Amino acid sequence: MKISFYYLVIVLFLCSCANIIIPSGGGKDVIAPILLKTHPPDKGLNFKESKITFHFNENIQENKWSDFFYISPLLGKNTRYKINNKTATIFLEDTLENNTTYSLHLNHCIKDVNEGNILEKLEYLFSTSNNIDTLKINGKLIDAKALEPKINTWVFLQKEDLEDSLCFKTKPLYVTKSDENGYFVFDNLDEKDYKLFSISGLDFVYHEGDKLGFINKLVSSINDSNLTVYLFDPLYEHKLNDTKDSLLQSDSALVGNITITSNLDANIIVQLFQDQQLKKEISFKNSPYIINDIKAGEYDIYLIVDNNKNNLWDTGSFILRKLPETIYRYKETLNIRTNWNLEIDWHIN
């Protein structure tokens, strides 16, 4: 009877242990810091403060601040900032212009301390007058040669009467950066015309190796939108490609042809790329562009408008106010099949 009692106690103890649940740490925090308030409030008028404080719901730290933070219009001094626990403070140590709307861009500048979740969008506006300017100029940055979007790249506006020779040497009026898709926007402009430029470097002065772009006319904060700015290397030199005619030596039993009909009335260079390597290049004076003996496979097709008829792609020149020669890429990869003539109608607006 005594043994049975002890046996019962042990069984009850084991059963109670089986029901114990160890607390879990919960799911991983994937939420970026949340802005609770700012002081002074966003979109303030007749602004005269010397600092702006952002209050968040959790402890924060900076994230590549020097890469992403900027104020437009630019200030004469570098902007000092301080991050402490749940607050970020920006100190305005320069004289602000009268009757001007300023925008502070902190996109991607803030992340939380524990998991490093980045706050992707954070902007702040204030005006030194009794109203906020609301006009815009927007567009997209494209690499003139590769036709790929240029991301996190400076775009800036200069006065319409500024001499061209000073445009890459003088502090800009308004600045912005392209986003992850190459798009840019100047918000909160006044009713004026500007010169528009872009540069791939860290500042607004041209250095060897930088790519630059410009719009070859004044842009209007009233009328201009959806602009396309092509960035180019002004020192680019065409290098002869030893492989560009290699497809002519393909086995004749494994080749196909392509006929391209286009509405372009200009000298054209057609390029065929495979795995980002130039495989064939040929010049034409008129449409249709017929290319024979192409090794079977998938290709990306490019058309270059050869303005000066030298059978080469020519880069731009800011000094001469000359844009790079235009390149078009066909919307889809083409499949060249053996003993097949592929016909495409390439209408270009």
C-alpha positions as CSV (number, residue, x, y, z in Angstrom):
1,M,0.0,0.0,0.0
2,K,2.9,2.3,0.8
3,I,4.6,1.5,-2.5
4,S,1.4,2.3,-4.4
5,F,1.2,5.7,-2.7
6,Y,4.7,6.7,-3.8
7,Y,4.0,5.3,-7.3
8,L,1.0,7.6,-7.5
9,V,2.9,10.7,-6.4
10,I,5.6,10.0,-9.1
11,V,3.0,9.6,-11.8
12,L,1.3,12.8,-10.9
13,F,4.6,14.7,-10.8
14,L,5.5,13.4,-14.3
15,C,2.1,14.4,-15.7
16,S,2.4,17.9,-14.3
17,C,5.9,18.3,-15.9
18,A,4.5,17.2,-19.2
19,N,2.1,20.2,-19.2
20,I,4.9,22.8,-18.7
21,I,5.3,25.1,-21.7
22,I,8.5,27.0,-22.1
23,P,7.8,30.6,-23.1
24,S,8.9,31.5,-26.6
25,G,10.6,34.7,-27.6
26,G,7.9,35.6,-30.0
27,G,8.2,36.4,-33.8
28,K,11.1,38.4,-35.2
29,D,10.6,42.1,-35.2
30,V,10.2,43.1,-38.9
31,I,8.6,46.5,-38.4
32,A,10.6,49.7,-39.1
33,P,10.5,52.5,-36.5
34,I,7.3,54.5,-36.4
35,L,7.4,58.3,-36.3
36,L,5.2,59.5,-33.5
37,K,5.6,63.2,-33.8
38,T,7.9,66.0,-34.9
39,H,8.7,69.3,-33.2
40,P,8.0,71.7,-34.8
41,P,5.1,69.9,-36.7
42,D,5.5,68.9,-40.3
43,K,4.5,71.5,-43.0
44,G,5.0,74.4,-40.7
45,L,4.6,78.0,-42.0
46,N,6.7,81.1,-41.2
47,F,9.4,78.7,-39.9
48,K,12.1,80.3,-37.7
49,E,13.4,77.3,-35.7
50,S,17.0,76.3,-35.4
51,K,16.4,72.6,-35.0
52,I,13.9,69.8,-35.8
53,T,13.3,66.8,-33.6
54,F,11.8,63.5,-34.7
55,H,10.2,61.2,-32.0
56,F,9.9,57.5,-32.7
57,N,8.3,54.6,-30.9
58,E,11.6,52.7,-30.3
59,N,15.3,53.2,-30.0
60,I,16.9,54.1,-33.3
61,Q,20.2,54.4,-35.0
62,E,21.4,55.9,-38.3
63,N,21.6,54.0,-41.5
64,K,24.0,55.3,-44.2
65,W,23.0,58.9,-43.3
66,S,25.6,60.5,-45.5
67,D,24.4,58.5,-48.5
68,F,20.7,59.3,-48.2
69,F,20.1,62.5,-46.2
70,Y,19.7,65.9,-47.9
71,I,17.9,69.2,-47.7
72,S,16.5,71.0,-50.7
73,P,17.2,73.8,-51.4
74,L,20.7,73.2,-50.2
75,L,22.1,75.0,-47.2
76,G,25.5,76.6,-47.2
77,K,26.8,74.5,-44.3
78,N,26.8,70.8,-43.7
79,T,23.8,69.9,-41.6
80,R,24.6,68.5,-38.1
81,Y,22.4,65.8,-36.5
82,K,22.2,63.8,-33.3
83,I,20.5,60.5,-32.5
84,N,19.7,59.7,-28.9
85,N,17.5,56.7,-27.9
86,K,14.1,57.4,-29.6
87,T,14.8,60.8,-31.1
88,A,16.7,62.2,-34.0
89,T,17.5,65.9,-34.0
90,I,18.6,68.0,-37.1
91,F,20.3,71.3,-36.4
92,L,19.8,74.1,-38.9
93,E,22.9,76.2,-38.5
94,D,22.6,78.2,-41.7
95,T,20.5,81.2,-42.6
96,L,17.3,80.2,-44.3
97,E,16.1,82.0,-47.5
98,N,12.9,84.0,-47.2
99,N,9.7,82.9,-49.0
100,T,11.1,79.4,-49.6
101,T,9.8,75.9,-49.1
102,Y,12.4,73.5,-47.7
103,S,12.1,69.7,-47.8
104,L,14.2,67.3,-45.6
105,H,14.7,63.8,-47.0
106,L,15.5,61.1,-44.5
107,N,14.5,58.1,-46.6
108,H,16.5,55.0,-45.6
109,C,18.4,57.1,-42.9
110,I,16.8,55.6,-39.8
111,K,16.7,52.0,-38.5
112,D,15.8,50.3,-35.2
113,V,18.5,49.2,-32.8
114,N,17.5,45.6,-32.3
115,E,16.8,44.2,-35.7
116,G,18.0,46.9,-38.1
117,N,14.6,47.4,-39.8
118,I,15.0,50.5,-42.0
119,L,12.5,53.3,-42.3
120,E,12.2,53.6,-46.1
121,K,10.2,56.8,-46.3
122,L,10.5,59.9,-44.2
123,E,10.2,63.4,-45.4
124,Y,9.6,66.7,-43.7
125,L,8.5,70.1,-45.1
126,F,8.5,73.7,-43.8
127,S,8.2,77.1,-45.3
128,T,9.7,80.4,-44.3
129,S,6.6,82.1,-45.8
130,N,2.9,81.8,-45.1
131,N,2.4,79.1,-47.8
132,I,3.9,75.8,-49.1
133,D,5.0,75.8,-52.7
134,T,3.4,72.8,-54.5
135,L,4.7,72.7,-58.1
136,K,6.7,69.7,-59.3
137,I,9.1,68.4,-61.9
138,N,9.6,64.7,-62.2
139,G,11.3,62.1,-64.4
140,K,13.5,59.1,-64.7
141,L,17.3,58.7,-64.9
142,I,18.6,56.2,-67.5
143,D,22.1,55.1,-68.3
144,A,22.5,56.2,-72.0
145,K,24.6,53.1,-73.0
146,A,23.2,50.3,-70.8
147,L,19.6,51.6,-70.8
148,E,19.4,50.7,-67.1
149,P,17.9,53.0,-64.4
150,K,20.4,55.0,-62.4
151,I,19.5,54.7,-58.7
152,N,20.4,56.9,-55.7
153,T,21.9,59.5,-58.1
154,W,21.8,63.3,-57.8
155,V,19.5,65.4,-59.9
156,F,19.6,69.2,-59.5
157,L,18.2,72.5,-60.7
158,Q,20.1,75.7,-61.5
159,K,19.0,79.2,-62.2
160,E,17.8,79.7,-65.8
161,D,20.3,82.5,-66.4
162,L,23.4,80.7,-64.9
163,E,26.2,80.4,-67.5
164,D,26.7,76.8,-68.7
165,S,30.3,76.8,-67.7
166,L,29.3,77.3,-64.1
167,C,26.5,74.7,-63.9
168,F,28.7,71.9,-62.5
169,K,30.7,74.3,-60.4
170,T,28.0,76.3,-58.6
171,K,25.9,75.1,-55.6
172,P,22.5,74.0,-57.0
173,L,19.2,75.6,-56.1
174,Y,17.2,72.4,-55.6
175,V,18.4,68.8,-55.3
176,T,16.9,65.4,-55.2
177,K,18.0,61.8,-55.7
178,S,16.6,59.0,-57.9
179,D,14.9,56.1,-56.1
180,E,15.4,52.3,-56.5
181,N,13.7,52.5,-59.9
182,G,15.5,55.5,-61.2
183,Y,12.6,57.9,-60.7
184,F,13.1,61.4,-59.3
185,V,10.8,64.2,-58.2
186,F,11.3,67.8,-57.2
187,D,8.5,68.7,-54.9
188,N,7.4,72.1,-53.7
189,L,8.9,74.3,-56.4
190,D,8.0,77.9,-57.0
191,E,6.7,79.1,-60.4
192,K,10.0,79.4,-62.3
193,D,12.0,77.9,-65.1
194,Y,15.3,76.0,-64.4
195,K,18.2,74.2,-66.0
196,L,18.2,70.5,-65.0
197,F,21.3,68.3,-64.5
198,S,22.3,65.0,-63.1
199,I,25.6,63.6,-61.9
200,S,26.6,60.2,-60.6
201,G,29.3,61.4,-58.2
202,L,29.1,62.2,-54.5
203,D,28.9,66.0,-55.0
204,F,27.7,68.4,-57.7
205,V,31.1,69.0,-59.3
206,Y,32.2,66.9,-62.3
207,H,35.2,64.6,-61.6
208,E,36.7,62.2,-64.0
209,G,34.8,58.9,-63.9
210,D,31.4,60.6,-63.2
211,K,28.5,60.2,-65.5
212,L,26.4,63.2,-66.2
213,G,23.2,64.1,-67.9
214,F,21.1,67.2,-68.7
215,I,18.0,68.4,-70.4
216,N,18.9,70.5,-73.4
217,K,16.3,73.2,-72.7
218,L,14.8,75.0,-69.8
219,V,12.4,73.0,-67.7
220,S,9.2,74.5,-66.3
221,S,7.7,73.7,-62.9
222,I,4.3,74.4,-64.5
223,N,4.5,72.4,-67.7
224,D,7.3,69.7,-67.5
225,S,6.8,66.3,-66.1
226,N,7.8,62.7,-66.9
227,L,11.2,63.8,-68.2
228,T,13.9,61.3,-69.2
229,V,17.5,62.1,-68.4
230,Y,20.2,60.0,-70.0
231,L,23.5,59.8,-68.1
232,F,26.7,59.3,-70.1
233,D,30.5,59.2,-69.6
234,P,31.8,62.2,-71.5
235,L,35.2,60.5,-71.7
236,Y,33.8,57.3,-73.2
237,E,35.9,55.9,-76.1
238,H,34.5,53.3,-78.5
239,K,36.5,50.1,-78.2
240,L,36.5,47.8,-81.2
241,N,34.9,44.5,-80.3
242,D,36.7,41.5,-81.7
243,T,33.7,39.2,-81.4
244,K,31.1,41.4,-83.1
245,D,31.4,39.5,-86.4
246,S,32.0,36.1,-84.9
247,L,28.5,34.8,-85.8
248,L,29.3,35.0,-89.5
249,Q,31.5,31.9,-89.0
250,S,28.7,29.8,-87.6
251,D,27.8,26.4,-89.0
252,S,25.4,27.2,-91.8
253,A,23.1,24.4,-90.8
254,L,22.5,26.0,-87.3
255,V,21.7,29.6,-88.2
256,G,18.6,31.7,-88.8
257,N,17.8,35.2,-90.0
258,I,16.0,38.3,-88.8
259,T,14.3,41.1,-90.6
260,I,13.5,44.2,-88.7
261,T,11.1,46.8,-90.1
262,S,11.3,50.2,-88.5
263,N,9.8,53.7,-88.9
264,L,13.1,55.3,-88.1
265,D,14.4,57.5,-91.0
266,A,18.1,57.6,-90.1
267,N,21.3,55.6,-90.3
268,I,21.0,52.8,-87.8
269,I,23.4,50.4,-86.1
270,V,21.9,47.1,-85.1
271,Q,23.5,45.2,-82.2
272,L,22.8,41.6,-81.1
273,F,23.7,40.7,-77.5
274,Q,23.8,37.3,-75.9
275,D,24.4,36.9,-72.1
276,Q,25.3,40.7,-72.1
277,Q,28.1,40.1,-74.7
278,L,28.0,41.8,-78.1
279,K,27.8,39.1,-80.7
280,K,27.0,41.0,-83.9
281,E,26.9,44.6,-85.0
282,I,25.9,45.9,-88.5
283,S,25.0,49.3,-89.9
284,F,22.1,50.2,-92.2
285,K,20.9,53.2,-94.1
286,N,17.3,52.2,-94.6
287,S,14.7,49.9,-93.2
288,P,14.2,46.9,-93.4
289,Y,17.3,45.8,-91.5
290,I,18.1,42.2,-92.7
291,I,20.6,40.2,-90.8
292,N,21.5,36.7,-92.0
293,D,23.5,33.8,-90.6
294,I,22.7,34.3,-86.9
295,K,23.7,31.4,-84.7
296,A,20.5,29.9,-83.2
297,G,19.8,31.1,-79.7
298,E,18.3,34.0,-77.7
299,Y,19.4,37.6,-78.3
300,D,18.7,41.1,-77.0
301,I,18.4,43.5,-79.9
302,Y,19.5,47.2,-79.8
303,L,19.1,50.0,-82.3
304,I,21.5,52.9,-82.3
305,V,20.6,56.1,-84.1
306,D,23.9,56.9,-85.8
307,N,23.5,60.7,-86.2
308,N,26.9,61.4,-87.6
309,K,27.1,58.3,-89.7
310,N,30.4,57.1,-88.4
311,N,29.1,53.6,-87.6
312,L,29.9,54.0,-83.9
313,W,27.9,55.0,-80.8
314,D,29.0,58.4,-79.7
315,T,28.7,59.7,-76.2
316,G,27.5,63.2,-75.2
317,S,29.3,66.4,-74.4
318,F,28.1,69.0,-72.0
319,I,30.6,71.6,-73.3
320,L,29.1,71.2,-76.8
321,R,25.6,70.8,-75.4
322,K,25.4,67.5,-77.3
323,L,23.4,64.6,-76.0
324,P,24.6,61.0,-76.6
325,E,23.3,59.1,-79.6
326,T,20.0,57.5,-78.8
327,I,19.8,53.7,-78.2
328,Y,16.6,51.6,-78.2
329,R,16.3,48.1,-76.8
330,Y,13.6,45.8,-78.1
331,K,11.0,45.0,-75.5
332,E,11.7,41.3,-75.3
333,T,14.4,38.7,-75.9
334,L,14.2,37.2,-79.4
335,N,14.6,33.5,-80.1
336,I,16.5,32.9,-83.4
337,R,15.7,29.4,-84.6
338,T,17.6,27.3,-87.2
339,N,16.5,27.8,-90.8
340,W,14.0,30.4,-89.8
341,N,13.5,34.0,-90.7
342,L,12.1,36.0,-87.8
343,E,10.3,39.1,-88.8
344,I,9.5,41.9,-86.4
345,D,7.9,45.3,-86.8
346,W,9.7,47.7,-84.5
347,H,7.7,51.0,-84.3
348,I,9.5,53.6,-82.3
349,N,7.7,56.7,-81.0
